[in-house]
Amino acid sequence: MKSHEELEVWHKAVELSVEVYRVTNVFPEEEKSGLTHHLRQASIAIASNIAVGVTRQNQQDLIEHLSTAAGSASELNTQLVISRRLGFSSEKALRSIEMETRVICRMLQGLVKSASRG
């Protein structure tokens, strides 16, 4: 497997985190330890788990970390839906991040399948 920095999905995940930070800057102050924190944490976990998984020496560890990253992407998507329904940011901004999160999740699922085949 390539270095994590050579993977398109890792770059997308990093950019996703940056966008999540930008969008959550306008969330209500009382959400700093609520949804803001959880959204940021989940977005960071995606890129971080990709990076850790790729550096592991065995295939099972790689699959486990990629699966965890995909789980974090699903978690992030759920939190984005809640944020959108609460009106914490613009509909357009949150929907854009939701769509990118789905793309990343599909990419991760593809990597897991590929790694599983060995």
MMTF fields as JSON, N, C-alpha, C and O atoms, coordinates in Angstrom:
{
  "mmtfVersion": "1.0.0",
  "mmtfProducer": "UNKNOWN",
  "numBonds": 471,
  "numAtoms": 472,
  "numGroups": 118,
  "numChains": 1,
  "numModels": 1,
  "chainsPerModel": [1],
  "groupsPerChain": [118],
  "chainIdList": ["A"],
  "bondAtomList": [4, 2, 8, 6, 12, 10, 16, 14, 20, 18, 24, 22, 28, 26, 32, 30, 36, 34, 40, 38, 44, 42, 48, 46, 52, 50, 56, 54, 60, 58, 64, 62, 68, 66, 72, 70, 76, 74, 80, 78, 84, 82, 88, 86, 92, 90, 96, 94, 100, 98, 104, 102, 108, 106, 112, 110, 116, 114, 120, 118, 124, 122, 128, 126, 132, 130, 136, 134, 140, 138, 144, 142, 148, 146, 152, 150, 156, 154, 160, 158, 164, 162, 168, 166, 172, 170, 176, 174, 180, 178, 184, 182, 188, 186, 192, 190, 196, 194, 200, 198, 204, 202, 208, 206, 212, 210, 216, 214, 220, 218, 224, 222, 228, 226, 232, 230, 236, 234, 240, 238, 244, 242, 248, 246, 252, 250, 256, 254, 260, 258, 264, 262, 268, 266, 272, 270, 276, 274, 280, 278, 284, 282, 288, 286, 292, 290, 296, 294, 300, 298, 304, 302, 308, 306, 312, 310, 316, 314, 320, 318, 324, 322, 328, 326, 332, 330, 336, 334, 340, 338, 344, 342, 348, 346, 352, 350, 356, 354, 360, 358, 364, 362, 368, 366, 372, 370, 376, 374, 380, 378, 384, 382, 388, 386, 392, 390, 396, 394, 400, 398, 404, 402, 408, 406, 412, 410, 416, 414, 420, 418, 424, 422, 428, 426, 432, 430, 436, 434, 440, 438, 444, 442, 448, 446, 452, 450, 456, 454, 460, 458, 464, 462, 468, 466],
  "bondOrderList": [1, 1, 1, 1, 1, 1, 1, 1, 1, 1, 1, 1, 1, 1, 1, 1, 1, 1, 1, 1, 1, 1, 1, 1, 1, 1, 1, 1, 1, 1, 1, 1, 1, 1, 1, 1, 1, 1, 1, 1, 1, 1, 1, 1, 1, 1, 1, 1, 1, 1, 1, 1, 1, 1, 1, 1, 1, 1, 1, 1, 1, 1, 1, 1, 1, 1, 1, 1, 1, 1, 1, 1, 1, 1, 1, 1, 1, 1, 1, 1, 1, 1, 1, 1, 1, 1, 1, 1, 1, 1, 1, 1, 1, 1, 1, 1, 1, 1, 1, 1, 1, 1, 1, 1, 1, 1, 1, 1, 1, 1, 1, 1, 1, 1, 1, 1, 1],
  "groupList": [{"groupName": "MET", "atomNameList": ["N", "CA", "C", "O"], "elementList": ["N", "C", "C", "O"], "formalChargeList": [0, 0, 0, 0], "bondAtomList": [1, 0, 2, 1, 3, 2], "bondOrderList": [1, 1, 2], "singleLetterCode": "M", "chemCompType": "L-PEPTIDE LINKING"}, {"groupName": "LYS", "atomNameList": ["N", "CA", "C", "O"], "elementList": ["N", "C", "C", "O"], "formalChargeList": [0, 0, 0, 0], "bondAtomList": [1, 0, 2, 1, 3, 2], "bondOrderList": [1, 1, 2], "singleLetterCode": "K", "chemCompType": "L-PEPTIDE LINKING"}, {"groupName": "SER", "atomNameList": ["N", "CA", "C", "O"], "elementList": ["N", "C", "C", "O"], "formalChargeList": [0, 0, 0, 0], "bondAtomList": [1, 0, 2, 1, 3, 2], "bondOrderList": [1, 1, 2], "singleLetterCode": "S", "chemCompType": "L-PEPTIDE LINKING"}, {"groupName": "HIS", "atomNameList": ["N", "CA", "C", "O"], "elementList": ["N", "C", "C", "O"], "formalChargeList": [0, 0, 0, 0], "bondAtomList": [1, 0, 2, 1, 3, 2], "bondOrderList": [1, 1, 2], "singleLetterCode": "H", "chemCompType": "L-PEPTIDE LINKING"}, {"groupName": "GLU", "atomNameList": ["N", "CA", "C", "O"], "elementList": ["N", "C", "C", "O"], "formalChargeList": [0, 0, 0, 0], "bondAtomList": [1, 0, 2, 1, 3, 2], "bondOrderList": [1, 1, 2], "singleLetterCode": "E", "chemCompType": "L-PEPTIDE LINKING"}, {"groupName": "LEU", "atomNameList": ["N", "CA", "C", "O"], "elementList": ["N", "C", "C", "O"], "formalChargeList": [0, 0, 0, 0], "bondAtomList": [1, 0, 2, 1, 3, 2], "bondOrderList": [1, 1, 2], "singleLetterCode": "L", "chemCompType": "L-PEPTIDE LINKING"}, {"groupName": "VAL", "atomNameList": ["N", "CA", "C", "O"], "elementList": ["N", "C", "C", "O"], "formalChargeList": [0, 0, 0, 0], "bondAtomList": [1, 0, 2, 1, 3, 2], "bondOrderList": [1, 1, 2], "singleLetterCode": "V", "chemCompType": "L-PEPTIDE LINKING"}, {"groupName": "TRP", "atomNameList": ["N", "CA", "C", "O"], "elementList": ["N", "C", "C", "O"], "formalChargeList": [0, 0, 0, 0], "bondAtomList": [1, 0, 2, 1, 3, 2], "bondOrderList": [1, 1, 2], "singleLetterCode": "W", "chemCompType": "L-PEPTIDE LINKING"}, {"groupName": "ALA", "atomNameList": ["N", "CA", "C", "O"], "elementList": ["N", "C", "C", "O"], "formalChargeList": [0, 0, 0, 0], "bondAtomList": [1, 0, 2, 1, 3, 2], "bondOrderList": [1, 1, 2], "singleLetterCode": "A", "chemCompType": "L-PEPTIDE LINKING"}, {"groupName": "TYR", "atomNameList": ["N", "CA", "C", "O"], "elementList": ["N", "C", "C", "O"], "formalChargeList": [0, 0, 0, 0], "bondAtomList": [1, 0, 2, 1, 3, 2], "bondOrderList": [1, 1, 2], "singleLetterCode": "Y", "chemCompType": "L-PEPTIDE LINKING"}, {"groupName": "ARG", "atomNameList": ["N", "CA", "C", "O"], "elementList": ["N", "C", "C", "O"], "formalChargeList": [0, 0, 0, 0], "bondAtomList": [1, 0, 2, 1, 3, 2], "bondOrderList": [1, 1, 2], "singleLetterCode": "R", "chemCompType": "L-PEPTIDE LINKING"}, {"groupName": "THR", "atomNameList": ["N", "CA", "C", "O"], "elementList": ["N", "C", "C", "O"], "formalChargeList": [0, 0, 0, 0], "bondAtomList": [1, 0, 2, 1, 3, 2], "bondOrderList": [1, 1, 2], "singleLetterCode": "T", "chemCompType": "L-PEPTIDE LINKING"}, {"groupName": "ASN", "atomNameList": ["N", "CA", "C", "O"], "elementList": ["N", "C", "C", "O"], "formalChargeList": [0, 0, 0, 0], "bondAtomList": [1, 0, 2, 1, 3, 2], "bondOrderList": [1, 1, 2], "singleLetterCode": "N", "chemCompType": "L-PEPTIDE LINKING"}, {"groupName": "PHE", "atomNameList": ["N", "CA", "C", "O"], "elementList": ["N", "C", "C", "O"], "formalChargeList": [0, 0, 0, 0], "bondAtomList": [1, 0, 2, 1, 3, 2], "bondOrderList": [1, 1, 2], "singleLetterCode": "F", "chemCompType": "L-PEPTIDE LINKING"}, {"groupName": "PRO", "atomNameList": ["N", "CA", "C", "O"], "elementList": ["N", "C", "C", "O"], "formalChargeList": [0, 0, 0, 0], "bondAtomList": [1, 0, 2, 1, 3, 2], "bondOrderList": [1, 1, 2], "singleLetterCode": "P", "chemCompType": "L-PEPTIDE LINKING"}, {"groupName": "GLY", "atomNameList": ["N", "CA", "C", "O"], "elementList": ["N", "C", "C", "O"], "formalChargeList": [0, 0, 0, 0], "bondAtomList": [1, 0, 2, 1, 3, 2], "bondOrderList": [1, 1, 2], "singleLetterCode": "G", "chemCompType": "PEPTIDE LINKING"}, {"groupName": "GLN", "atomNameList": ["N", "CA", "C", "O"], "elementList": ["N", "C", "C", "O"], "formalChargeList": [0, 0, 0, 0], "bondAtomList": [1, 0, 2, 1, 3, 2], "bondOrderList": [1, 1, 2], "singleLetterCode": "Q", "chemCompType": "L-PEPTIDE LINKING"}, {"groupName": "ILE", "atomNameList": ["N", "CA", "C", "O"], "elementList": ["N", "C", "C", "O"], "formalChargeList": [0, 0, 0, 0], "bondAtomList": [1, 0, 2, 1, 3, 2], "bondOrderList": [1, 1, 2], "singleLetterCode": "I", "chemCompType": "L-PEPTIDE LINKING"}, {"groupName": "ASP", "atomNameList": ["N", "CA", "C", "O"], "elementList": ["N", "C", "C", "O"], "formalChargeList": [0, 0, 0, 0], "bondAtomList": [1, 0, 2, 1, 3, 2], "bondOrderList": [1, 1, 2], "singleLetterCode": "D", "chemCompType": "L-PEPTIDE LINKING"}, {"groupName": "CYS", "atomNameList": ["N", "CA", "C", "O"], "elementList": ["N", "C", "C", "O"], "formalChargeList": [0, 0, 0, 0], "bondAtomList": [1, 0, 2, 1, 3, 2], "bondOrderList": [1, 1, 2], "singleLetterCode": "C", "chemCompType": "L-PEPTIDE LINKING"}],
  "groupTypeList": [0, 1, 2, 3, 4, 4, 5, 4, 6, 7, 3, 1, 8, 6, 4, 5, 2, 6, 4, 6, 9, 10, 6, 11, 12, 6, 13, 14, 4, 4, 4, 1, 2, 15, 5, 11, 3, 3, 5, 10, 16, 8, 2, 17, 8, 17, 8, 2, 12, 17, 8, 6, 15, 6, 11, 10, 16, 12, 16, 16, 18, 5, 17, 4, 3, 5, 2, 11, 8, 8, 15, 2, 8, 2, 4, 5, 12, 11, 16, 5, 6, 17, 2, 10, 10, 5, 15, 13, 2, 2, 4, 1, 8, 5, 10, 2, 17, 4, 0, 4, 11, 10, 6, 17, 19, 10, 0, 5, 16, 15, 5, 6, 1, 2, 8, 2, 10, 15],
  "groupIdList": [1, 2, 3, 4, 5, 6, 7, 8, 9, 10, 11, 12, 13, 14, 15, 16, 17, 18, 19, 20, 21, 22, 23, 24, 25, 26, 27, 28, 29, 30, 31, 32, 33, 34, 35, 36, 37, 38, 39, 40, 41, 42, 43, 44, 45, 46, 47, 48, 49, 50, 51, 52, 53, 54, 55, 56, 57, 58, 59, 60, 61, 62, 63, 64, 65, 66, 67, 68, 69, 70, 71, 72, 73, 74, 75, 76, 77, 78, 79, 80, 81, 82, 83, 84, 85, 86, 87, 88, 89, 90, 91, 92, 93, 94, 95, 96, 97, 98, 99, 100, 101, 102, 103, 104, 105, 106, 107, 108, 109, 110, 111, 112, 113, 114, 115, 116, 117, 118],
  "secStructList": [7, 7, 7, 4, 4, 4, 7, 2, 2, 2, 2, 2, 2, 2, 2, 2, 2, 2, 2, 2, 2, 2, 2, 2, 6, 6, 1, 7, 4, 4, 4, 6, 6, 6, 2, 2, 2, 2, 2, 2, 2, 2, 2, 2, 2, 2, 2, 2, 2, 2, 2, 2, 2, 2, 2, 7, 1, 1, 2, 2, 2, 2, 2, 2, 2, 2, 2, 2, 2, 2, 2, 2, 2, 2, 2, 2, 2, 2, 2, 2, 2, 2, 2, 2, 2, 2, 6, 7, 1, 7, 2, 2, 2, 2, 2, 2, 2, 2, 2, 2, 2, 2, 2, 2, 2, 2, 2, 2, 2, 2, 2, 2, 2, 2, 2, 2, 2, 7],
  "xCoordList": [0.854, 0.0, 0.891, 1.986, 0.405, 1.109, 1.177, 0.533, 1.953, 1.938, 0.562, -0.062, 0.108, -1.198, -1.237, -2.291, -0.099, -0.052, -0.212, -0.423, -0.115, -0.309, -1.739, -2.089, -2.557, -3.934, -4.895, -4.93, -5.656, -6.646, -7.649, -8.05, -8.047, -9.038, -8.501, -9.263, -7.204, -6.624, -6.677, -7.046, -6.311, -6.365, -7.786, -8.008, -8.753, -10.154, -10.573, -11.299, -10.112, -10.464, -9.861, -10.508, -8.635, -7.998, -8.774, -9.062, -9.107, -9.857, -11.242, -11.752, -11.837, -13.13, -13.021, -13.882, -11.974, -11.768, -11.633, -12.213, -10.872, -10.699, -12.049, -12.347, -12.85, -14.173, -15.095, -15.853, -15.03, -15.837, -15.459, -16.335, -14.179, -13.741, -14.288, -14.757, -14.23, -14.742, -16.23, -16.682, -16.976, -18.434, -18.843, -19.766, -18.172, -18.57, -18.165, -18.595, -17.352, -17.004, -18.224, -18.207, -19.282, -20.486, -21.562, -22.644, -21.279, -22.243, -22.436, -21.554, -23.573, -23.807, -22.722, -22.209, -22.386, -21.333, -21.602, -20.673, -22.857, -23.182, -22.959, -23.017, -22.706, -22.429, -20.944, -20.581, -20.075, -18.624, -18.25, -17.375, -18.9, -18.598, -19.614, -19.557, -20.529, -21.54, -21.239, -20.222, -22.131, -21.98, -20.696, -20.082, -20.289, -19.053, -17.884, -17.135, -17.736, -16.648, -16.748, -15.749, -17.94, -18.118, -17.897, -17.308, -18.361, -18.133, -16.645, -16.147, -15.957, -14.518, -13.766, -12.884, -14.111, -13.449, -13.669, -12.723, -14.894, -15.187, -14.456, -13.946, -14.406, -13.736, -12.237, -11.639, -11.64, -10.215, -9.93, -8.904, -10.837, -10.646, -10.595, -9.928, -11.281, -11.275, -9.856, -9.301, -9.278, -7.927, -6.894, -5.977, -7.033, -6.066, -6.057, -4.989, -7.219, -7.284, -6.763, -6.191, -6.954, -6.362, -4.85, -4.195, -4.286, -2.835, -2.267, -1.255, -2.906, -2.419, -2.526, -1.59, -3.653, -3.868, -2.853, -2.386, -2.511, -1.573, -0.171, 0.594, 0.171, 1.513, 1.634, 2.742, 0.526, 0.567, 1.141, 1.004, 1.777, 2.474, 1.577, 1.889, 0.463, -0.358, -1.701, -2.237, -2.202, -3.412, -4.626, -5.458, -4.739, -5.895, -5.94, -7.014, -4.782, -4.736, -5.153, -5.876, -4.689, -5.086, -6.599, -7.235, -7.164, -8.624, -9.377, -10.373, -8.902, -9.551, -9.551, -10.572, -8.42, -8.341, -9.143, -9.759, -9.139, -9.962, -11.444, -12.233, -11.817, -13.211, -13.594, -14.711, -12.675, -12.921, -13.084, -13.948, -12.261, -12.386, -13.75, -14.382, -14.204, -15.531, -16.625, -17.613, -16.454, -17.412, -17.454, -18.524, -16.286, -16.226, -16.904, -17.532, -16.782, -17.45, -18.97, -19.685, -19.457, -20.906, -21.367, -22.443, -20.544, -20.837, -20.913, -21.841, -19.937, -19.905, -21.154, -21.763, -21.53, -22.706, -23.963, -24.785, -24.105, -25.256, -25.264, -26.307, -24.102, -24.003, -24.28, -24.829, -23.905, -24.194, -25.694, -26.221, -26.373, -27.829, -28.496, -29.386, -28.064, -28.623, -28.344, -29.232, -27.121, -26.755, -27.609, -28.054, -27.833, -28.643, -30.076, -30.67, -30.633, -32.019, -32.183, -33.254, -31.101, -31.145, -30.849, -30.976, -30.457, -30.204, -28.935, -28.869, -27.912, -26.679, -25.766, -24.858, -25.972, -25.164, -26.026, -27.179, -25.475, -26.268, -26.541, -25.702, -27.704, -28.129, -27.129, -26.752, -26.711, -25.788, -24.447, -23.932, -23.889, -22.583, -22.643, -21.764, -23.676, -23.785, -24.071, -23.528, -24.911, -25.193, -23.938, -23.714, -23.136, -21.891, -20.956, -20.356, -20.834, -19.983, -20.579, -19.846, -21.892, -22.549, -22.22, -21.883, -22.315, -22.037, -20.59, -20.317, -19.657, -18.239, -17.963, -17.132, -18.653, -18.501, -18.944, -18.299, -20.037, -20.511, -19.495, -19.266, -18.893, -17.864, -16.693, -16.223, -16.229, -15.111, -15.469, -14.649, -16.661, -17.102, -17.081, -16.634, -17.555, -17.534, -16.1, -15.797, -15.23, -13.823, -13.196, -12.45, -13.501, -12.966, -13.496, -12.75, -14.774, -15.341, -14.66, -14.432, -14.337, -13.615, -12.209, -11.746, -11.533, -10.199, -10.247, -9.369, -11.263, -11.423, -11.627, -11.016, -12.47, -12.693, -11.405, -11.071, -10.693, -9.432, -8.413, -7.744, -8.291, -7.337, -7.742, -6.886, -9.032, -9.528, -9.165, -8.969, -9.078, -8.705, -7.222, -6.753, -6.493, -5.105, -4.11, -2.92],
  "yCoordList": [-1.188, 0.0, 1.24, 1.239, 2.274, 3.553, 4.226, 3.79, 5.272, 6.149, 6.831, 7.059, 7.146, 7.803, 9.118, 9.516, 9.783, 11.06, 10.904, 11.889, 9.693, 9.421, 8.999, 8.813, 8.85, 8.39, 9.564, 10.476, 9.531, 10.576, 10.68, 11.781, 9.554, 9.563, 10.281, 10.948, 10.154, 10.858, 12.369, 13.127, 12.809, 14.241, 14.767, 15.86, 13.989, 14.401, 14.505, 15.423, 13.563, 13.569, 14.773, 15.376, 15.117, 16.296, 17.553, 18.399, 17.673, 18.845, 18.889, 19.963, 17.725, 17.651, 18.212, 18.977, 17.837, 18.348, 19.866, 20.549, 20.378, 21.827, 22.505, 23.532, 21.929, 22.5, 22.405, 23.333, 21.292, 21.137, 22.219, 22.813, 22.475, 23.543, 24.899, 25.686, 25.168, 26.455, 26.606, 27.641, 25.567, 25.637, 25.721, 26.46, 24.979, 24.977, 26.248, 26.464, 27.089, 28.374, 29.261, 30.137, 29.046, 29.865, 29.197, 29.757, 28.008, 27.332, 28.149, 28.919, 27.987, 28.703, 28.397, 27.28, 29.386, 29.251, 28.077, 27.371, 27.869, 26.785, 25.393, 24.392, 25.329, 24.051, 23.719, 22.681, 24.57, 24.334, 22.976, 22.288, 22.591, 21.291, 20.237, 19.103, 20.595, 19.66, 19.234, 18.594, 19.594, 19.175, 19.682, 18.965, 20.885, 21.415, 20.486, 20.094, 20.142, 19.256, 17.894, 17.378, 17.315, 15.981, 15.972, 15.033, 16.998, 17.088, 17.173, 16.481, 18.004, 18.173, 16.886, 16.47, 16.269, 15.034, 13.921, 13.22, 13.753, 12.711, 12.974, 12.046, 14.241, 14.544, 14.275, 13.755, 14.626, 14.372, 12.872, 12.408, 12.125, 10.675, 9.973, 8.948, 10.504, 9.874, 9.876, 8.82, 11.059, 11.171, 10.477, 9.835, 10.598, 10.008, 8.49, 7.878, 7.882, 6.42, 5.9, 4.812, 6.66, 6.275, 6.27, 5.308, 7.334, 7.453, 6.327, 5.722, 6.05, 4.994, 3.631, 2.833, 3.371, 2.066, 1.751, 0.617, 2.738, 2.536, 2.232, 1.532, 2.743, 2.498, 1.147, 0.715, 0.484, -0.819, -1.878, -1.812, -2.841, -3.862, -5.02, -5.725, -5.222, -6.352, -5.886, -4.841, -6.686, -6.365, -6.184, -5.313, -6.996, -6.908, -5.568, -4.993, -5.069, -3.744, -2.649, -1.72, -2.769, -1.803, -1.802, -0.748, -2.986, -3.11, -2.537, -1.834, -2.837, -2.344, -0.813, -0.206, -0.191, 1.271, 1.927, 2.972, 1.33, 1.864, 1.737, 2.629, 0.633, 0.442, 1.451, 1.969, 1.727, 2.739, 4.117, 4.895, 4.412, 5.69, 5.796, 6.852, 4.697, 4.693, 4.889, 5.577, 4.29, 4.495, 5.941, 6.486, 6.558, 7.98, 8.845, 9.851, 8.461, 9.201, 9.094, 10.075, 7.912, 7.74, 8.536, 9.134, 8.537, 9.328, 10.815, 11.516, 11.277, 12.677, 13.019, 14.069, 12.145, 12.402, 12.559, 13.442, 11.707, 11.794, 13.133, 13.775, 13.543, 14.814, 16.006, 17.014, 15.893, 16.957, 17.083, 18.191, 15.954, 15.968, 16.663, 17.495, 16.319, 16.947, 18.456, 19.257, 18.833, 20.26, 21.007, 22.127, 20.369, 21.001, 21.183, 22.243, 20.155, 20.24, 21.292, 21.876, 21.521, 22.551, 23.946, 24.936, 24.022, 25.314, 25.991, 27.219, 25.2, 25.761, 26.393, 27.14, 26.125, 26.712, 26.726, 26.296, 27.213, 27.266, 25.86, 24.964, 25.706, 24.424, 23.976, 22.805, 24.908, 24.598, 24.078, 23.079, 24.746, 24.354, 22.963, 22.132, 22.718, 21.421, 20.3, 19.204, 20.559, 19.528, 19.202, 18.046, 20.197, 19.98, 19.059, 18.147, 19.297, 18.443, 17.036, 16.048, 16.943, 15.627, 14.827, 13.646, 15.462, 14.767, 14.311, 13.187, 15.163, 14.795, 13.66, 12.791, 13.672, 12.599, 11.265, 10.24, 11.276, 10.04, 9.534, 8.329, 10.436, 10.057, 9.389, 8.334, 9.995, 9.445, 8.077, 7.159, 7.932, 6.65, 5.561, 4.443, 5.878, 4.9, 4.54, 3.378, 5.534, 5.275, 4.353, 3.435, 4.602, 3.768, 2.339, 1.381, 2.199, 0.857, 0.113, -1.093, 0.822, 0.218, -0.211, -1.278, 0.608, 0.248, -0.97, -1.831, -1.035, -2.185, -3.456, -4.487, -3.38, -4.557, -4.967, -6.15, -3.999, -4.278, -4.898, -5.868, -4.349, -4.864, -6.259, -7.085, -6.513, -7.817, -8.918, -10.069, -8.561, -9.535, -9.837, -10.835, -8.944, -9.193, -8.836, -9.052],
  "zCoordList": [0.0, 0.0, 0.0, 0.563, -0.631, -0.707, 0.664, 1.618, 0.74, 1.901, 1.952, 0.916, 3.145, 3.261, 2.48, 1.985, 2.371, 1.662, 0.157, -0.552, -0.328, -1.75, -2.069, -3.235, -1.048, -1.244, -1.415, -0.59, -2.471, -2.723, -1.572, -1.195, -1.023, 0.051, 1.289, 1.99, 1.569, 2.712, 2.468, 3.365, 1.262, 0.936, 1.049, 1.571, 0.56, 0.673, 2.141, 2.523, 2.954, 4.374, 5.097, 5.953, 4.755, 5.36, 4.964, 5.81, 3.695, 3.234, 3.882, 4.199, 4.074, 4.755, 6.172, 6.607, 6.884, 8.24, 8.247, 9.092, 7.309, 7.215, 6.99, 7.6, 6.12, 5.836, 7.056, 7.336, 7.773, 8.995, 10.003, 10.633, 10.157, 11.071, 10.618, 11.441, 9.33, 8.822, 9.1, 9.588, 8.785, 8.925, 10.396, 10.739, 11.258, 12.674, 13.406, 14.539, 12.791, 13.41, 13.622, 14.487, 12.843, 12.981, 13.836, 14.014, 14.366, 15.232, 16.51, 16.89, 17.17, 18.428, 19.46, 19.524, 20.252, 21.264, 22.206, 22.6, 22.563, 23.501, 22.902, 23.617, 21.605, 20.941, 20.863, 20.308, 21.405, 21.339, 21.937, 21.41, 23.023, 23.618, 23.21, 23.687, 22.344, 21.856, 20.436, 20.166, 19.532, 18.137, 17.489, 16.699, 17.804, 17.213, 17.525, 16.629, 18.783, 19.202, 18.516, 18.016, 18.49, 17.916, 16.403, 15.868, 15.725, 14.28, 13.97, 13.082, 14.688, 14.462, 14.787, 14.035, 15.889, 16.305, 15.274, 14.916, 14.801, 13.82, 12.503, 11.876, 12.086, 10.815, 10.903, 9.961, 12.02, 12.207, 12.265, 11.767, 12.873, 13.013, 11.651, 11.512, 10.667, 9.34, 8.773, 8.468, 8.634, 8.066, 8.943, 8.431, 10.245, 11.168, 11.074, 11.064, 11.004, 10.915, 9.585, 9.522, 8.536, 7.243, 7.382, 6.98, 7.949, 8.096, 8.957, 8.602, 10.071, 10.962, 10.285, 10.333, 9.661, 9.026, 7.946, 7.84, 7.152, 6.048, 6.567, 5.903, 7.735, 8.268, 8.966, 9.281, 9.208, 9.878, 8.959, 7.738, 9.565, 8.787, 8.361, 7.401, 9.068, 8.642, 8.073, 8.442, 7.184, 6.421, 7.325, 7.073, 8.374, 9.26, 9.986, 10.159, 10.411, 11.053, 10.071, 10.431, 8.833, 7.799, 7.628, 7.636, 7.475, 7.28, 8.479, 8.315, 9.668, 10.883, 10.938, 11.261, 10.627, 10.673, 9.546, 9.753, 8.377, 7.287, 7.621, 7.31, 8.252, 8.675, 9.751, 9.752, 10.657, 11.693, 11.052, 11.457, 10.06, 9.343, 8.669, 8.698, 8.06, 7.42, 8.465, 8.208, 9.64, 10.729, 11.178, 11.451, 11.253, 11.62, 10.563, 10.894, 9.299, 8.221, 8.37, 8.166, 8.722, 8.942, 10.159, 10.151, 11.201, 12.397, 12.039, 12.444, 11.283, 10.864, 10.053, 10.259, 9.144, 8.32, 9.183, 8.936, 10.185, 11.094, 11.831, 11.959, 12.309, 13.03, 12.118, 12.562, 10.858, 9.892, 9.645, 9.547, 9.545, 9.358, 10.546, 10.367, 11.748, 12.951, 12.941, 13.235, 12.606, 12.555, 11.543, 11.793, 10.393, 9.347, 9.829, 9.63, 10.462, 10.948, 12.041, 12.205, 12.787, 13.832, 13.287, 14.007, 12.019, 11.387, 11.862, 11.912, 12.218, 12.763, 11.721, 12.085, 10.463, 9.397, 8.142, 8.168, 7.064, 5.84, 5.324, 5.413, 4.801, 4.205, 3.146, 3.088, 2.319, 1.222, 1.745, 1.245, 2.738, 3.284, 3.906, 3.675, 4.691, 5.353, 4.359, 4.493, 3.371, 2.352, 1.541, 1.184, 1.255, 0.517, 1.3, 0.73, 2.595, 3.423, 3.519, 3.478, 3.646, 3.686, 2.429, 2.513, 1.273, 0.011, -0.054, -0.476, 0.358, 0.339, 1.325, 1.062, 2.447, 3.436, 2.846, 3.069, 2.1, 1.442, 0.421, 0.321, -0.329, -1.313, -0.6, -1.025, 0.467, 1.228, 1.79, 1.753, 2.298, 2.86, 1.785, 2.044, 0.603, -0.499, -0.885, -1.153, -0.912, -1.229, -0.184, -0.525, 1.076, 2.15, 2.054, 2.255, 1.75, 1.595, 0.452, 0.543, -0.614, -1.731, -1.324, -1.726, -0.534, -0.056, 0.861, 0.806, 1.695, 2.602, 1.775, 2.055, 0.778, -0.092, -0.78, -0.837, -1.297, -1.978, -1.03, -1.387, 0.165, 1.154, 1.629, 1.945, 1.677, 2.114, 1.13, 1.519, -0.138, -1.163, -1.127, -1.675, -0.464, -0.201, -1.167, -0.937]
}
